[in-house]
Amino acid sequence: MGEPHVHPLLACYLERRNELVRYFRVRLRSEEAAQDLVQDIYLKITPPPETPIDNPAAYLYRLGTNLMLDRIKTQRRSGQRDAQWRGASGGADWDTADEPRADDAVAARQRLAQIVAVVNDLPPAVQEAFR
């Protein structure tokens, strides 16, 4: 049996993933945003396109740049929409609520489950005092 064939674009992504993160970290000024963007690149190339790509590295950087520009446009539109909403709501000093990130919500639920488990293992009087 031979080695499984890896599409050249996926191989290039795996080889250059850290470089892509560094490249977009500088442009986005955020490690988290760069990691998210590079993950989005992976999602866009999975499954890989059927047509051959002459320069996979250039393709990945171009795809990432396009995704980054799309995000920036979306954020600007969202900011403008929020400003218009605040203006239409009579200038009230309200701000839009930000939803917690999904991974933060999952981590919080896991921490809560750990706390509940520890409290349930305490003697009944201590449980009552804690509650």
N, CA, C and O atoms as CSV, one atom per row, in Angstrom:
chain,resi,resn,atom,element,x,y,z
A,1,MET,N,N,0.829,-1.179,0.000
A,1,MET,CA,C,0.000,0.000,0.000
A,1,MET,C,C,0.875,1.244,0.000
A,1,MET,O,O,1.862,1.312,0.732
A,2,GLY,N,N,0.521,2.215,-0.809
A,2,GLY,CA,C,1.275,3.460,-0.875
A,2,GLY,C,C,0.724,4.478,0.109
A,2,GLY,O,O,-0.290,4.258,0.772
A,3,GLU,N,N,1.422,5.588,0.178
A,3,GLU,CA,C,0.982,6.688,1.026
A,3,GLU,C,C,-0.286,7.281,0.460
A,3,GLU,O,O,-0.418,7.395,-0.758
A,4,PRO,N,N,-1.239,7.667,1.322
A,4,PRO,CA,C,-2.454,8.276,0.792
A,4,PRO,C,C,-2.116,9.605,0.116
A,4,PRO,O,O,-1.278,10.371,0.593
A,5,HIS,N,N,-2.789,9.857,-1.004
A,5,HIS,CA,C,-2.546,11.082,-1.764
A,5,HIS,C,C,-3.217,12.262,-1.070
A,5,HIS,O,O,-4.408,12.221,-0.760
A,6,VAL,N,N,-2.441,13.310,-0.831
A,6,VAL,CA,C,-2.966,14.533,-0.234
A,6,VAL,C,C,-3.011,15.580,-1.336
A,6,VAL,O,O,-2.023,15.798,-2.037
A,7,HIS,N,N,-4.145,16.218,-1.483
A,7,HIS,CA,C,-4.298,17.258,-2.504
A,7,HIS,C,C,-3.220,18.325,-2.287
A,7,HIS,O,O,-2.960,18.715,-1.149
A,8,PRO,N,N,-2.595,18.797,-3.363
A,8,PRO,CA,C,-1.510,19.784,-3.223
A,8,PRO,C,C,-1.929,21.044,-2.445
A,8,PRO,O,O,-1.113,21.620,-1.725
A,9,LEU,N,N,-3.178,21.471,-2.583
A,9,LEU,CA,C,-3.630,22.661,-1.869
A,9,LEU,C,C,-3.692,22.395,-0.369
A,9,LEU,O,O,-3.283,23.239,0.428
A,10,LEU,N,N,-4.202,21.224,0.020
A,10,LEU,CA,C,-4.244,20.873,1.440
A,10,LEU,C,C,-2.842,20.694,1.996
A,10,LEU,O,O,-2.563,21.103,3.123
A,11,ALA,N,N,-1.963,20.091,1.219
A,11,ALA,CA,C,-0.574,19.914,1.652
A,11,ALA,C,C,0.088,21.275,1.864
A,11,ALA,O,O,0.818,21.470,2.835
A,12,CYS,N,N,-0.165,22.202,0.964
A,12,CYS,CA,C,0.404,23.546,1.093
A,12,CYS,C,C,-0.164,24.231,2.329
A,12,CYS,O,O,0.573,24.889,3.064
A,13,TYR,N,N,-1.458,24.085,2.564
A,13,TYR,CA,C,-2.078,24.687,3.754
A,13,TYR,C,C,-1.416,24.147,5.021
A,13,TYR,O,O,-1.036,24.918,5.902
A,14,LEU,N,N,-1.281,22.832,5.111
A,14,LEU,CA,C,-0.687,22.219,6.304
A,14,LEU,C,C,0.759,22.673,6.494
A,14,LEU,O,O,1.208,22.900,7.617
A,15,GLU,N,N,1.468,22.798,5.398
A,15,GLU,CA,C,2.868,23.213,5.446
A,15,GLU,C,C,3.017,24.681,5.859
A,15,GLU,O,O,3.972,25.037,6.549
A,16,ARG,N,N,2.084,25.524,5.444
A,16,ARG,CA,C,2.214,26.965,5.657
A,16,ARG,C,C,1.253,27.526,6.699
A,16,ARG,O,O,1.139,28.745,6.828
A,17,ARG,N,N,0.575,26.688,7.428
A,17,ARG,CA,C,-0.439,27.166,8.367
A,17,ARG,C,C,0.118,28.204,9.337
A,17,ARG,O,O,-0.485,29.262,9.524
A,18,ASN,N,N,1.252,27.915,9.951
A,18,ASN,CA,C,1.846,28.864,10.908
A,18,ASN,C,C,2.230,30.183,10.239
A,18,ASN,O,O,2.074,31.254,10.824
A,19,GLU,N,N,2.731,30.094,9.012
A,19,GLU,CA,C,3.071,31.317,8.274
A,19,GLU,C,C,1.823,32.144,7.996
A,19,GLU,O,O,1.842,33.369,8.107
A,20,LEU,N,N,0.735,31.461,7.632
A,20,LEU,CA,C,-0.525,32.161,7.370
A,20,LEU,C,C,-1.014,32.878,8.628
A,20,LEU,O,O,-1.460,34.024,8.564
A,21,VAL,N,N,-0.927,32.196,9.769
A,21,VAL,CA,C,-1.357,32.818,11.029
A,21,VAL,C,C,-0.515,34.066,11.303
A,21,VAL,O,O,-1.060,35.116,11.645
A,22,ARG,N,N,0.801,33.962,11.158
A,22,ARG,CA,C,1.666,35.128,11.384
A,22,ARG,C,C,1.319,36.268,10.434
A,22,ARG,O,O,1.226,37.424,10.847
A,23,TYR,N,N,1.130,35.939,9.167
A,23,TYR,CA,C,0.818,36.940,8.150
A,23,TYR,C,C,-0.464,37.696,8.497
A,23,TYR,O,O,-0.494,38.926,8.442
A,24,PHE,N,N,-1.523,36.964,8.856
A,24,PHE,CA,C,-2.803,37.607,9.144
A,24,PHE,C,C,-2.847,38.206,10.555
A,24,PHE,O,O,-3.640,39.113,10.809
A,25,ARG,N,N,-2.014,37.718,11.469
A,25,ARG,CA,C,-1.939,38.321,12.803
A,25,ARG,C,C,-1.465,39.769,12.691
A,25,ARG,O,O,-1.981,40.652,13.376
A,26,VAL,N,N,-0.491,40.005,11.834
A,26,VAL,CA,C,0.029,41.359,11.642
A,26,VAL,C,C,-1.059,42.256,11.042
A,26,VAL,O,O,-1.230,43.395,11.474
A,27,ARG,N,N,-1.782,41.754,10.066
A,27,ARG,CA,C,-2.787,42.559,9.388
A,27,ARG,C,C,-4.029,42.806,10.241
A,27,ARG,O,O,-4.631,43.878,10.181
A,28,LEU,N,N,-4.399,41.816,11.025
A,28,LEU,CA,C,-5.611,41.942,11.851
A,28,LEU,C,C,-5.305,42.448,13.258
A,28,LEU,O,O,-6.214,42.822,13.999
A,29,ARG,N,N,-4.035,42.457,13.619
A,29,ARG,CA,C,-3.589,42.887,14.955
A,29,ARG,C,C,-4.256,42.071,16.064
A,29,ARG,O,O,-4.582,42.588,17.133
A,30,SER,N,N,-4.449,40.776,15.779
A,30,SER,CA,C,-5.095,39.907,16.757
A,30,SER,C,C,-4.742,38.457,16.459
A,30,SER,O,O,-4.946,37.972,15.346
A,31,GLU,N,N,-4.210,37.774,17.464
A,31,GLU,CA,C,-3.907,36.347,17.322
A,31,GLU,C,C,-5.195,35.553,17.098
A,31,GLU,O,O,-5.265,34.682,16.230
A,32,GLU,N,N,-6.197,35.871,17.889
A,32,GLU,CA,C,-7.473,35.146,17.803
A,32,GLU,C,C,-8.122,35.320,16.433
A,32,GLU,O,O,-8.589,34.348,15.840
A,33,ALA,N,N,-8.153,36.546,15.931
A,33,ALA,CA,C,-8.746,36.807,14.620
A,33,ALA,C,C,-7.962,36.090,13.524
A,33,ALA,O,O,-8.552,35.563,12.581
A,34,ALA,N,N,-6.630,36.068,13.645
A,34,ALA,CA,C,-5.801,35.382,12.658
A,34,ALA,C,C,-6.065,33.875,12.687
A,34,ALA,O,O,-6.186,33.246,11.636
A,35,GLN,N,N,-6.153,33.300,13.878
A,35,GLN,CA,C,-6.445,31.864,13.991
A,35,GLN,C,C,-7.807,31.541,13.365
A,35,GLN,O,O,-7.946,30.562,12.632
A,36,ASP,N,N,-8.807,32.376,13.661
A,36,ASP,CA,C,-10.144,32.159,13.091
A,36,ASP,C,C,-10.108,32.242,11.570
A,36,ASP,O,O,-10.724,31.428,10.882
A,37,LEU,N,N,-9.390,33.221,11.054
A,37,LEU,CA,C,-9.311,33.410,9.614
A,37,LEU,C,C,-8.629,32.221,8.939
A,37,LEU,O,O,-9.095,31.742,7.905
A,38,VAL,N,N,-7.535,31.747,9.519
A,38,VAL,CA,C,-6.820,30.612,8.939
A,38,VAL,C,C,-7.687,29.348,9.011
A,38,VAL,O,O,-7.620,28.500,8.121
A,39,GLN,N,N,-8.486,29.223,10.049
A,39,GLN,CA,C,-9.432,28.100,10.125
A,39,GLN,C,C,-10.484,28.229,9.025
A,39,GLN,O,O,-10.875,27.232,8.418
A,40,ASP,N,N,-10.939,29.450,8.769
A,40,ASP,CA,C,-11.910,29.667,7.692
A,40,ASP,C,C,-11.316,29.324,6.328
A,40,ASP,O,O,-12.019,28.816,5.455
A,41,ILE,N,N,-10.022,29.600,6.143
A,41,ILE,CA,C,-9.358,29.211,4.895
A,41,ILE,C,C,-9.465,27.698,4.731
A,41,ILE,O,O,-9.805,27.203,3.657
A,42,TYR,N,N,-9.173,26.974,5.802
A,42,TYR,CA,C,-9.245,25.511,5.742
A,42,TYR,C,C,-10.652,25.050,5.368
A,42,TYR,O,O,-10.820,24.149,4.546
A,43,LEU,N,N,-11.656,25.669,5.974
A,43,LEU,CA,C,-13.034,25.282,5.673
A,43,LEU,C,C,-13.382,25.550,4.211
A,43,LEU,O,O,-14.152,24.802,3.608
A,44,LYS,N,N,-12.821,26.607,3.644
A,44,LYS,CA,C,-13.091,26.945,2.242
A,44,LYS,C,C,-12.412,25.986,1.274
A,44,LYS,O,O,-12.885,25.813,0.151
A,45,ILE,N,N,-11.323,25.364,1.682
A,45,ILE,CA,C,-10.602,24.465,0.763
A,45,ILE,C,C,-10.906,22.998,1.040
A,45,ILE,O,O,-10.284,22.108,0.459
A,46,THR,N,N,-11.857,22.750,1.923
A,46,THR,CA,C,-12.248,21.376,2.237
A,46,THR,C,C,-13.686,21.169,1.813
A,46,THR,O,O,-14.565,21.810,2.389
A,47,PRO,N,N,-13.983,20.329,0.857
A,47,PRO,CA,C,-13.037,19.574,0.025
A,47,PRO,C,C,-12.325,20.501,-0.964
A,47,PRO,O,O,-12.836,21.563,-1.319
A,48,PRO,N,N,-11.130,20.073,-1.403
A,48,PRO,CA,C,-10.356,20.918,-2.320
A,48,PRO,C,C,-11.068,21.064,-3.671
A,48,PRO,O,O,-11.849,20.200,-4.070
A,49,PRO,N,N,-10.787,22.165,-4.359
A,49,PRO,CA,C,-11.412,22.355,-5.674
A,49,PRO,C,C,-10.948,21.279,-6.657
A,49,PRO,O,O,-9.848,20.739,-6.545
A,50,GLU,N,N,-11.810,20.991,-7.609
A,50,GLU,CA,C,-11.487,19.955,-8.612
A,50,GLU,C,C,-10.467,20.466,-9.630
A,50,GLU,O,O,-9.647,19.698,-10.133
A,51,THR,N,N,-10.524,21.766,-9.930
A,51,THR,CA,C,-9.604,22.314,-10.922
A,51,THR,C,C,-8.214,22.462,-10.309
A,51,THR,O,O,-8.086,22.835,-9.143
A,52,PRO,N,N,-7.185,22.175,-11.081
A,52,PRO,CA,C,-5.823,22.300,-10.545
A,52,PRO,C,C,-5.479,23.767,-10.252
A,52,PRO,O,O,-5.935,24.677,-10.943
A,53,ILE,N,N,-4.679,23.968,-9.228
A,53,ILE,CA,C,-4.252,25.311,-8.827
A,53,ILE,C,C,-2.756,25.404,-9.101
A,53,ILE,O,O,-1.960,24.620,-8.586
A,54,ASP,N,N,-2.397,26.386,-9.928
A,54,ASP,CA,C,-0.995,26.516,-10.331
A,54,ASP,C,C,-0.085,26.899,-9.172
A,54,ASP,O,O,1.022,26.374,-9.056
A,55,ASN,N,N,-0.537,27.805,-8.317
A,55,ASN,CA,C,0.293,28.284,-7.216
A,55,ASN,C,C,-0.528,28.200,-5.923
A,55,ASN,O,O,-1.174,29.174,-5.534
A,56,PRO,N,N,-0.502,27.041,-5.259
A,56,PRO,CA,C,-1.338,26.867,-4.062
A,56,PRO,C,C,-1.069,27.893,-2.964
A,56,PRO,O,O,-2.006,28.329,-2.297
A,57,ALA,N,N,0.188,28.289,-2.762
A,57,ALA,CA,C,0.504,29.258,-1.700
A,57,ALA,C,C,-0.155,30.599,-1.997
A,57,ALA,O,O,-0.774,31.198,-1.117
A,58,ALA,N,N,-0.025,31.072,-3.233
A,58,ALA,CA,C,-0.641,32.350,-3.609
A,58,ALA,C,C,-2.160,32.258,-3.476
A,58,ALA,O,O,-2.811,33.212,-3.050
A,59,TYR,N,N,-2.712,31.116,-3.838
A,59,TYR,CA,C,-4.156,30.908,-3.726
A,59,TYR,C,C,-4.601,31.038,-2.265
A,59,TYR,O,O,-5.612,31.680,-1.980
A,60,LEU,N,N,-3.852,30.431,-1.342
A,60,LEU,CA,C,-4.212,30.486,0.078
A,60,LEU,C,C,-4.152,31.916,0.617
A,60,LEU,O,O,-5.044,32.349,1.347
A,61,TYR,N,N,-3.105,32.638,0.256
A,61,TYR,CA,C,-2.976,34.019,0.731
A,61,TYR,C,C,-4.072,34.906,0.132
A,61,TYR,O,O,-4.612,35.771,0.821
A,62,ARG,N,N,-4.400,34.697,-1.138
A,62,ARG,CA,C,-5.457,35.481,-1.780
A,62,ARG,C,C,-6.805,35.158,-1.136
A,62,ARG,O,O,-7.591,36.059,-0.843
A,63,LEU,N,N,-7.067,33.880,-0.921
A,63,LEU,CA,C,-8.316,33.469,-0.275
A,63,LEU,C,C,-8.417,34.090,1.114
A,63,LEU,O,O,-9.468,34.613,1.485
A,64,GLY,N,N,-7.336,34.036,1.883
A,64,GLY,CA,C,-7.333,34.618,3.220
A,64,GLY,C,C,-7.547,36.123,3.188
A,64,GLY,O,O,-8.272,36.670,4.019
A,65,THR,N,N,-6.918,36.791,2.230
A,65,THR,CA,C,-7.091,38.246,2.107
A,65,THR,C,C,-8.534,38.584,1.772
A,65,THR,O,O,-9.101,39.523,2.331
A,66,ASN,N,N,-9.130,37.823,0.861
A,66,ASN,CA,C,-10.532,38.058,0.516
A,66,ASN,C,C,-11.442,37.843,1.726
A,66,ASN,O,O,-12.357,38.631,1.964
A,67,LEU,N,N,-11.194,36.780,2.486
A,67,LEU,CA,C,-11.994,36.528,3.687
A,67,LEU,C,C,-11.815,37.654,4.702
A,67,LEU,O,O,-12.777,38.081,5.340
A,68,MET,N,N,-10.573,38.135,4.849
A,68,MET,CA,C,-10.297,39.217,5.789
A,68,MET,C,C,-11.048,40.480,5.373
A,68,MET,O,O,-11.660,41.140,6.212
A,69,LEU,N,N,-11.006,40.818,4.089
A,69,LEU,CA,C,-11.707,42.012,3.609
A,69,LEU,C,C,-13.213,41.876,3.791
A,69,LEU,O,O,-13.887,42.844,4.142
A,70,ASP,N,N,-13.745,40.677,3.554
A,70,ASP,CA,C,-15.178,40.440,3.772
A,70,ASP,C,C,-15.553,40.668,5.235
A,70,ASP,O,O,-16.589,41.264,5.531
A,71,ARG,N,N,-14.707,40.192,6.144
A,71,ARG,CA,C,-14.967,40.395,7.580
A,71,ARG,C,C,-14.957,41.869,7.949
A,71,ARG,O,O,-15.814,42.342,8.696
A,72,ILE,N,N,-13.979,42.585,7.418
A,72,ILE,CA,C,-13.874,44.012,7.720
A,72,ILE,C,C,-15.113,44.745,7.210
A,72,ILE,O,O,-15.665,45.593,7.912
A,73,LYS,N,N,-15.547,44.424,6.000
A,73,LYS,CA,C,-16.754,45.057,5.446
A,73,LYS,C,C,-17.971,44.741,6.307
A,73,LYS,O,O,-18.784,45.620,6.591
A,74,THR,N,N,-18.089,43.487,6.719
A,74,THR,CA,C,-19.224,43.080,7.550
A,74,THR,C,C,-19.212,43.825,8.880
A,74,THR,O,O,-20.257,44.280,9.345
A,75,GLN,N,N,-18.041,43.952,9.493
A,75,GLN,CA,C,-17.937,44.670,10.767
A,75,GLN,C,C,-18.293,46.142,10.601
A,75,GLN,O,O,-18.958,46.724,11.459
A,76,ARG,N,N,-17.853,46.742,9.503
A,76,ARG,CA,C,-18.185,48.155,9.262
A,76,ARG,C,C,-19.685,48.335,9.083
A,76,ARG,O,O,-20.285,49.247,9.652
A,77,ARG,N,N,-20.288,47.448,8.280
A,77,ARG,CA,C,-21.742,47.534,8.072
A,77,ARG,C,C,-22.477,47.369,9.395
A,77,ARG,O,O,-23.442,48.081,9.671
A,78,SER,N,N,-22.024,46.443,10.195
A,78,SER,CA,C,-22.650,46.201,11.491
A,78,SER,C,C,-22.531,47.435,12.376
A,78,SER,O,O,-23.492,47.814,13.045
A,79,GLY,N,N,-21.355,48.065,12.383
A,79,GLY,CA,C,-21.155,49.279,13.171
A,79,GLY,C,C,-22.046,50.406,12.689
A,79,GLY,O,O,-22.619,51.139,13.495
A,80,GLN,N,N,-22.165,50.547,11.370
A,80,GLN,CA,C,-23.037,51.590,10.823
A,80,GLN,C,C,-24.500,51.312,11.172
A,80,GLN,O,O,-25.245,52.222,11.536
A,81,ARG,N,N,-24.894,50.055,11.056
A,81,ARG,CA,C,-26.274,49.673,11.378
A,81,ARG,C,C,-26.566,49.939,12.856
A,81,ARG,O,O,-27.635,50.442,13.200
A,82,ASP,N,N,-25.612,49.600,13.728
A,82,ASP,CA,C,-25.800,49.850,15.160
A,82,ASP,C,C,-25.904,51.341,15.444
A,82,ASP,O,O,-26.719,51.765,16.263
A,83,ALA,N,N,-25.069,52.148,14.759
A,83,ALA,CA,C,-25.113,53.603,14.955
A,83,ALA,C,C,-26.451,54.156,14.489
A,83,ALA,O,O,-27.028,55.028,15.139
A,84,GLN,N,N,-26.943,53.651,13.366
A,84,GLN,CA,C,-28.250,54.098,12.873
A,84,GLN,C,C,-29.354,53.699,13.838
A,84,GLN,O,O,-30.287,54.467,14.072
A,85,TRP,N,N,-29.251,52.515,14.390
A,85,TRP,CA,C,-30.269,52.055,15.336
A,85,TRP,C,C,-30.268,52.943,16.580
A,85,TRP,O,O,-31.321,53.350,17.070
A,86,ARG,N,N,-29.071,53.235,17.078
A,86,ARG,CA,C,-28.993,54.101,18.261
A,86,ARG,C,C,-29.559,55.484,17.955
A,86,ARG,O,O,-30.228,56.085,18.796
A,87,GLY,N,N,-29.288,55.991,16.746
A,87,GLY,CA,C,-29.820,57.290,16.351
A,87,GLY,C,C,-31.333,57.254,16.217
A,87,GLY,O,O,-32.011,58.214,16.583
A,88,ALA,N,N,-31.868,56.155,15.695
A,88,ALA,CA,C,-33.319,56.024,15.512
A,88,ALA,C,C,-34.030,55.773,16.827
A,88,ALA,O,O,-35.238,55.992,16.925
A,89,SER,N,N,-33.307,55.319,17.841
A,89,SER,CA,C,-33.961,55.009,19.118
A,89,SER,C,C,-33.985,56.223,20.038
A,89,SER,O,O,-34.096,56.089,21.256
A,90,GLY,N,N,-33.882,57.403,19.445
A,90,GLY,CA,C,-34.000,58.626,20.229
A,90,GLY,C,C,-32.729,59.007,20.949
A,90,GLY,O,O,-32.766,59.764,21.919
A,91,GLY,N,N,-31.607,58.491,20.488
A,91,GLY,CA,C,-30.337,58.867,21.098
A,91,GLY,C,C,-30.134,58.288,22.485
A,91,GLY,O,O,-29.285,58.763,23.239
A,92,ALA,N,N,-30.907,57.264,22.829
A,92,ALA,CA,C,-30.728,56.635,24.144
A,92,ALA,C,C,-29.307,56.101,24.239
A,92,ALA,O,O,-28.708,55.718,23.235
A,93,ASP,N,N,-28.788,56.080,25.429
A,93,ASP,CA,C,-27.419,55.648,25.635
A,93,ASP,C,C,-27.365,54.127,25.793
A,93,ASP,O,O,-26.743,53.612,26.722
A,94,TRP,N,N,-28.009,53.433,24.894
A,94,TRP,CA,C,-28.003,51.977,24.902
A,94,TRP,C,C,-26.934,51.499,23.947
A,94,TRP,O,O,-26.584,52.174,22.979
A,95,ASP,N,N,-26.439,50.352,24.234
A,95,ASP,CA,C,-25.482,49.741,23.333
A,95,ASP,C,C,-26.018,48.367,22.962
A,95,ASP,O,O,-26.803,47.774,23.702
A,96,THR,N,N,-25.593,47.874,21.825
A,96,THR,CA,C,-26.054,46.554,21.413
A,96,THR,C,C,-25.369,45.507,22.279
A,96,THR,O,O,-24.209,45.663,22.660
A,97,ALA,N,N,-26.086,44.459,22.580
A,97,ALA,CA,C,-25.531,43.383,23.408
A,97,ALA,C,C,-24.667,42.481,22.544
A,97,ALA,O,O,-25.062,42.086,21.447
A,98,ASP,N,N,-23.491,42.162,23.047
A,98,ASP,CA,C,-22.630,41.218,22.354
A,98,ASP,C,C,-22.906,39.832,22.904
A,98,ASP,O,O,-22.941,39.631,24.118
A,99,GLU,N,N,-23.098,38.893,22.020
A,99,GLU,CA,C,-23.274,37.504,22.423
A,99,GLU,C,C,-21.911,36.944,22.816
A,99,GLU,O,O,-20.906,37.274,22.188
A,100,PRO,N,N,-21.864,36.109,23.837
A,100,PRO,CA,C,-20.570,35.480,24.148
A,100,PRO,C,C,-20.185,34.527,23.021
A,100,PRO,O,O,-21.046,33.950,22.356
A,101,ARG,N,N,-18.892,34.374,22.821
A,101,ARG,CA,C,-18.426,33.434,21.802
A,101,ARG,C,C,-18.831,32.032,22.222
A,101,ARG,O,O,-18.920,31.730,23.412
A,102,ALA,N,N,-19.074,31.187,21.246
A,102,ALA,CA,C,-19.536,29.825,21.510
A,102,ALA,C,C,-18.547,29.058,22.382
A,102,ALA,O,O,-18.967,28.346,23.294
A,103,ASP,N,N,-17.242,29.186,22.127
A,103,ASP,CA,C,-16.270,28.425,22.920
A,103,ASP,C,C,-16.209,28.950,24.356
A,103,ASP,O,O,-15.945,28.182,25.281
A,104,ASP,N,N,-16.453,30.264,24.554
A,104,ASP,CA,C,-16.497,30.809,25.918
A,104,ASP,C,C,-17.710,30.262,26.663
A,104,ASP,O,O,-17.623,29.938,27.848
A,105,ALA,N,N,-18.842,30.159,25.966
A,105,ALA,CA,C,-20.059,29.642,26.593
A,105,ALA,C,C,-19.874,28.170,26.983
A,105,ALA,O,O,-20.298,27.754,28.062
A,106,VAL,N,N,-19.247,27.393,26.111
A,106,VAL,CA,C,-19.008,25.974,26.411
A,106,VAL,C,C,-18.054,25.849,27.595
A,106,VAL,O,O,-18.276,25.031,28.488
A,107,ALA,N,N,-16.997,26.651,27.606
A,107,ALA,CA,C,-16.028,26.603,28.713
A,107,ALA,C,C,-16.707,26.986,30.029
A,107,ALA,O,O,-16.436,26.379,31.065
A,108,ALA,N,N,-17.580,27.982,29.992
A,108,ALA,CA,C,-18.285,28.399,31.209
A,108,ALA,C,C,-19.204,27.277,31.712
A,108,ALA,O,O,-19.289,27.022,32.914
A,109,ARG,N,N,-19.889,26.614,30.772
A,109,ARG,CA,C,-20.767,25.494,31.183
A,109,ARG,C,C,-19.949,24.371,31.807
A,109,ARG,O,O,-20.369,23.761,32.790
A,110,GLN,N,N,-18.774,24.098,31.230
A,110,GLN,CA,C,-17.916,23.041,31.775
A,110,GLN,C,C,-17.427,23.410,33.172
A,110,GLN,O,O,-17.420,22.563,34.066
A,111,ARG,N,N,-17.016,24.668,33.373
A,111,ARG,CA,C,-16.575,25.106,34.706
A,111,ARG,C,C,-17.717,25.005,35.706
A,111,ARG,O,O,-17.508,24.580,36.842
A,112,LEU,N,N,-18.923,25.392,35.297
A,112,LEU,CA,C,-20.079,25.307,36.175
A,112,LEU,C,C,-20.361,23.853,36.547
A,112,LEU,O,O,-20.655,23.559,37.706
A,113,ALA,N,N,-20.276,22.944,35.580
A,113,ALA,CA,C,-20.504,21.529,35.862
A,113,ALA,C,C,-19.470,20.999,36.856
A,113,ALA,O,O,-19.801,20.191,37.724
A,114,GLN,N,N,-18.218,21.453,36.733
A,114,GLN,CA,C,-17.183,21.034,37.674
A,114,GLN,C,C,-17.481,21.559,39.076
A,114,GLN,O,O,-17.315,20.839,40.061
A,115,ILE,N,N,-17.914,22.797,39.164
A,115,ILE,CA,C,-18.242,23.388,40.470
A,115,ILE,C,C,-19.408,22.646,41.101
A,115,ILE,O,O,-19.368,22.323,42.288
A,116,VAL,N,N,-20.438,22.375,40.325
A,116,VAL,CA,C,-21.606,21.661,40.842
A,116,VAL,C,C,-21.204,20.277,41.339
A,116,VAL,O,O,-21.676,19.826,42.382
A,117,ALA,N,N,-20.323,19.598,40.585
A,117,ALA,CA,C,-19.882,18.266,40.998
A,117,ALA,C,C,-19.130,18.335,42.325
A,117,ALA,O,O,-19.332,17.487,43.194
A,118,VAL,N,N,-18.267,19.333,42.488
A,118,VAL,CA,C,-17.515,19.477,43.734
A,118,VAL,C,C,-18.466,19.785,44.890
A,118,VAL,O,O,-18.337,19.203,45.968
A,119,VAL,N,N,-19.409,20.685,44.677
A,119,VAL,CA,C,-20.371,21.045,45.731
A,119,VAL,C,C,-21.213,19.830,46.115
A,119,VAL,O,O,-21.498,19.631,47.295
A,120,ASN,N,N,-21.613,19.020,45.143
A,120,ASN,CA,C,-22.415,17.832,45.434
A,120,ASN,C,C,-21.655,16.788,46.246
A,120,ASN,O,O,-22.265,15.946,46.905
A,121,ASP,N,N,-20.326,16.842,46.200
A,121,ASP,CA,C,-19.513,15.903,46.973
A,121,ASP,C,C,-19.271,16.386,48.408
A,121,ASP,O,O,-18.741,15.635,49.227
A,122,LEU,N,N,-19.649,17.616,48.717
A,122,LEU,CA,C,-19.452,18.161,50.063
A,122,LEU,C,C,-20.494,17.583,51.024
A,122,LEU,O,O,-21.548,17.124,50.585
A,123,PRO,N,N,-20.211,17.599,52.322
A,123,PRO,CA,C,-21.208,17.167,53.298
A,123,PRO,C,C,-22.459,18.062,53.183
A,123,PRO,O,O,-22.351,19.230,52.808
A,124,PRO,N,N,-23.630,17.519,53.505
A,124,PRO,CA,C,-24.887,18.265,53.326
A,124,PRO,C,C,-24.896,19.650,53.986
A,124,PRO,O,O,-25.408,20.599,53.393
A,125,ALA,N,N,-24.348,19.786,55.181
A,125,ALA,CA,C,-24.363,21.088,55.866
A,125,ALA,C,C,-23.499,22.100,55.109
A,125,ALA,O,O,-23.862,23.271,55.004
A,126,VAL,N,N,-22.358,21.648,54.582
A,126,VAL,CA,C,-21.481,22.536,53.846
A,126,VAL,C,C,-22.129,22.906,52.508
A,126,VAL,O,O,-22.013,24.041,52.047
A,127,GLN,N,N,-22.816,21.929,51.887
A,127,GLN,CA,C,-23.541,22.211,50.642
A,127,GLN,C,C,-24.561,23.314,50.878
A,127,GLN,O,O,-24.660,24.258,50.094
A,128,GLU,N,N,-25.312,23.190,51.955
A,128,GLU,CA,C,-26.343,24.171,52.273
A,128,GLU,C,C,-25.733,25.554,52.507
A,128,GLU,O,O,-26.263,26.557,52.027
A,129,ALA,N,N,-24.616,25.607,53.246
A,129,ALA,CA,C,-23.954,26.871,53.515
A,129,ALA,C,C,-23.434,27.481,52.208
A,129,ALA,O,O,-23.503,28.695,52.015
A,130,PHE,N,N,-22.922,26.645,51.326
A,130,PHE,CA,C,-22.420,27.144,50.060
A,130,PHE,C,C,-23.551,27.721,49.213
A,130,PHE,O,O,-23.406,28.784,48.610
A,131,ARG,N,N,-24.677,27.010,49.174
A,131,ARG,CA,C,-25.817,27.465,48.370
A,131,ARG,C,C,-26.412,28.715,48.968
A,131,ARG,O,O,-27.382,29.252,48.435
